[in-house]
C-alpha cells in the first residue's frame, strides 16, 4: 500500500521528526508539502496525487479549535489535542460577506444551489466525508467535523458566529476541503489529522502551541498508518 502524507506549509513540515514518525509507523511513506489555503492546497494536492498515485492520503497540520467547556455538546476539545475528522465542511465560497456583525449577508454555495464540482453524475457539495481508519475514533458517539475556510476567524466574536452557524464543527483550517475535493476526483481515500494549536479567533500567534500540536498530530498519523491495513 502506497501512502502519501501531505503537510500544508514548510513551517509545519519542519516541526516534525519524520524519520522518527516513520519508525513509529513501522513502514515507509511519502511526505510532501501541498500548499497553504484552499486554492494552493487543492492544486498542490492534485499535482501530487497525479505524480505519486497513492492508495491512501493523510493531511496533517495545525488548526484552530472551537474550544468549549468540558460539559459542552459536542464534547470539548483543547489546545494540544490531535483530532481525526469524520467530515470536512467548506465555508467562504459563495456570495456576500462573512461577518459576525452581518450574519445574514453570506450565502454558501450549497445555499445558492451551486455544487463545487459535478463529475460522473454526482455533485461535490459543501460537505465531504473522510476516512477514519481507527476503530476507537469511529466508535465515538459524536462525529467530528472540520470547518475549512477561505480566511481564518479574525476574532472570538467571529469564531462564535461560525461555531453557531456550524454547530458540529470542532476545528477550523484552510486546506482540508480542497484536498478532500482533489482526493474525491482522484478516487483516493483521505484522512485528516489536525493538531489544535490555538482557539479559533485568537490571532496572537505568540500564544499558539504550534510545535507541541504538530508533534501530537504527526504521532497520531503514525499510529493510524501502523494500523491502516487491518482497520480500513
C-alpha positions as CSV (number, residue, x, y, z in Angstrom):
1,X,0.0,0.0,0.0
2,X,1.4,3.4,-1.0
3,X,0.8,6.2,1.5
4,X,1.1,9.9,0.9
5,X,1.3,12.3,3.8
6,X,0.6,15.9,2.9
7,X,1.5,18.9,5.0
8,X,0.3,22.4,4.1
9,X,3.4,24.5,4.8
10,X,7.1,24.2,5.2
11,X,6.9,25.6,8.7
12,X,4.6,22.8,9.8
13,X,6.8,20.2,7.9
14,X,9.9,21.3,9.7
15,X,8.3,20.8,13.1
16,X,8.2,17.0,12.6
17,X,11.0,14.5,13.0
18,X,9.9,12.4,10.0
19,X,12.4,9.6,10.5
20,X,11.0,9.1,14.0
21,X,7.5,9.1,12.7
22,X,8.3,6.5,10.0
23,X,9.9,4.3,12.7
24,X,6.8,4.6,14.9
25,X,4.6,3.8,11.9
26,X,6.6,0.7,11.1
27,X,6.6,1.4,7.4
28,X,7.7,3.9,4.8
29,X,5.5,6.6,3.3
30,X,6.0,9.7,1.1
31,X,5.7,13.2,2.5
32,X,5.1,16.4,0.6
33,X,4.0,20.0,1.1
34,X,0.7,20.7,-0.6
35,X,0.3,24.5,-0.1
36,X,-1.4,27.0,2.2
37,X,-5.1,27.9,1.7
38,X,-7.8,26.3,-0.3
39,X,-6.5,27.3,-3.8
40,X,-2.9,26.3,-3.4
41,X,-3.6,23.2,-1.4
42,X,-6.1,21.9,-3.9
43,X,-3.8,22.5,-6.8
44,X,-0.8,21.1,-5.0
45,X,-2.7,18.0,-3.8
46,X,-4.0,17.3,-7.3
47,X,-0.4,17.5,-8.7
48,X,1.0,15.2,-6.0
49,X,-1.8,12.7,-6.4
50,X,-1.1,12.5,-10.2
51,X,2.6,12.1,-9.6
52,X,2.6,9.7,-6.7
53,X,-0.7,7.7,-7.4
54,X,-1.1,6.8,-3.7
55,X,-3.5,4.3,-2.2
56,X,-4.3,6.5,0.8
57,X,-3.7,10.1,1.6
58,X,-3.2,11.8,5.0
59,X,-3.4,15.5,5.5
60,X,-1.7,16.6,8.7
61,X,-1.1,20.1,10.1
62,X,-2.3,22.7,12.6
63,X,-5.7,24.0,13.2
64,X,-7.6,26.3,15.5
65,X,-10.1,24.6,17.8
66,X,-13.6,25.6,18.8
67,X,-12.6,25.2,22.4
68,X,-15.6,24.7,24.7
69,X,-16.5,23.9,28.2
70,X,-15.9,20.3,29.4
71,X,-19.6,19.5,29.6
72,X,-20.4,21.1,26.3
73,X,-22.1,19.3,23.4
74,X,-20.1,18.4,21.3
75,X,-17.6,17.4,23.9
76,X,-14.8,19.9,24.4
77,X,-11.5,19.8,22.6
78,X,-8.5,21.6,23.9
79,X,-5.3,23.1,22.7
80,X,-2.8,20.3,22.3
81,X,-5.3,17.7,21.1
82,X,-4.8,15.7,17.9
83,X,-8.1,15.4,16.1
84,X,-9.2,12.9,13.4
85,X,-12.1,14.2,11.5
86,X,-15.1,12.3,10.1
87,X,-16.1,15.0,7.6
88,X,-15.0,18.4,6.2
89,X,-17.3,21.4,5.5
90,X,-16.4,24.3,3.3
91,X,-17.2,27.9,4.3
92,X,-16.4,31.1,2.5
93,X,-17.2,30.1,-1.1
94,X,-20.5,31.7,-2.1
95,X,-21.8,35.2,-2.1
96,X,-21.8,38.1,0.4
97,X,-19.9,39.0,3.5
98,X,-18.9,36.6,6.3
99,X,-19.0,38.7,9.4
100,X,-20.3,38.3,12.9
101,X,-21.9,41.7,12.7
102,X,-23.8,40.8,9.5
103,X,-24.7,37.1,9.8
104,X,-27.5,37.3,7.1
105,X,-25.2,38.7,4.4
106,X,-23.5,35.5,3.4
107,X,-24.8,32.5,1.3
108,X,-22.8,29.4,0.9
109,X,-22.5,27.5,-2.4
110,X,-25.0,24.9,-1.1
111,X,-27.5,27.6,-0.1
112,X,-27.2,29.1,-3.6
113,X,-27.8,25.7,-5.2
114,X,-24.4,25.6,-6.9
115,X,-22.2,22.5,-6.5
116,X,-18.5,23.0,-6.3
117,X,-18.0,20.3,-8.9
118,X,-20.1,17.9,-11.0
119,X,-18.5,14.7,-12.0
120,X,-19.8,11.4,-13.3
121,X,-23.3,12.3,-12.4
122,X,-22.6,13.3,-8.8
123,X,-22.1,16.7,-7.2
124,X,-19.5,17.8,-4.7
125,X,-21.3,19.9,-2.2
126,X,-20.1,21.9,0.9
127,X,-19.6,18.7,2.9
128,X,-17.4,15.7,2.2
129,X,-16.9,12.6,4.2
130,X,-13.5,11.4,5.2
131,X,-11.9,8.1,6.1
132,X,-11.3,7.4,9.8
133,X,-9.0,4.3,9.9
134,X,-9.2,4.0,13.7
135,X,-11.8,1.8,15.4
136,X,-11.9,3.9,18.6
137,X,-12.4,7.1,16.7
138,X,-15.1,5.5,14.5
139,X,-16.9,4.2,17.6
140,X,-17.2,7.6,19.2
141,X,-20.8,8.8,19.5
142,X,-20.0,12.3,18.4
143,X,-18.5,12.6,15.0
144,X,-16.1,15.5,14.4
145,X,-16.4,18.0,11.6
146,X,-13.6,20.2,10.3
147,X,-14.6,23.6,9.0
148,X,-12.4,24.5,6.1
149,X,-12.4,28.3,5.4
150,X,-11.1,30.8,2.9
151,X,-9.9,33.0,5.7
152,X,-9.4,32.2,9.4
153,X,-11.7,33.7,12.0
154,X,-10.5,37.2,12.9
155,X,-11.7,37.4,16.5
156,X,-13.5,35.5,19.2
157,X,-16.8,37.0,18.1
158,X,-16.2,35.9,14.5
159,X,-15.3,32.4,15.8
160,X,-18.5,32.4,17.9
161,X,-20.6,33.2,14.8
162,X,-19.0,30.5,12.8
163,X,-19.4,28.0,15.6
164,X,-23.1,28.8,15.9
165,X,-23.5,28.5,12.1
166,X,-21.8,25.2,12.0
167,X,-22.6,23.6,15.4
168,X,-21.0,20.2,14.6
169,X,-17.6,21.8,13.7
170,X,-14.8,21.4,16.3
171,X,-11.9,23.0,14.4
172,X,-11.1,25.4,11.6
173,X,-8.5,25.0,8.9
174,X,-7.8,26.4,5.4
175,X,-6.8,23.4,3.3
176,X,-8.9,20.3,4.2
177,X,-11.8,20.8,1.9
178,X,-9.6,21.5,-1.1
179,X,-7.5,18.4,-0.5
180,X,-10.7,16.4,0.0
181,X,-12.0,17.5,-3.4
182,X,-8.7,16.5,-5.0
183,X,-8.9,13.1,-3.4
184,X,-12.6,12.7,-4.4
185,X,-11.7,13.5,-8.1
186,X,-8.7,11.0,-7.9
187,X,-10.8,8.4,-6.0
188,X,-8.3,8.1,-3.2
189,X,-9.3,7.8,0.4
190,X,-8.3,10.8,2.6
191,X,-7.8,11.0,6.4
192,X,-7.3,14.4,8.0
193,X,-5.5,14.8,11.3
194,X,-5.0,18.3,12.8
195,X,-3.1,19.4,15.9
196,X,-5.0,22.1,17.8
197,X,-2.5,24.9,18.3
198,X,-4.9,27.7,19.4
199,X,-8.5,28.6,20.0
200,X,-10.3,29.7,16.8
201,X,-10.3,33.5,16.6
202,X,-7.1,34.0,18.6
203,X,-4.8,35.9,16.3
204,X,-2.0,36.4,18.8
205,X,0.4,33.9,17.4
206,X,2.8,34.3,20.4
207,X,0.3,32.2,22.4
208,X,-0.1,29.4,19.9
209,X,1.3,26.0,20.8
210,X,2.4,25.1,17.3
211,X,5.3,22.7,17.8
212,X,3.6,20.6,20.5
213,X,0.3,20.4,18.5
214,X,2.1,19.4,15.3
215,X,4.1,16.8,17.3
216,X,1.0,15.1,18.6
217,X,-0.7,15.2,15.2
218,X,2.2,13.6,13.5
219,X,2.4,10.8,16.1
220,X,-1.3,10.2,15.7
221,X,-0.8,9.8,11.9
222,X,2.0,7.3,12.7
223,X,-0.4,5.2,14.8
224,X,-3.1,5.4,12.1
225,X,-0.6,4.3,9.4
226,X,0.6,1.4,11.6
227,X,-2.9,0.0,11.8
228,X,-4.2,1.1,8.4
229,X,-4.3,-2.3,6.6
230,X,-6.1,-4.1,9.4
231,X,-8.6,-1.3,10.2
232,X,-9.8,0.1,6.9
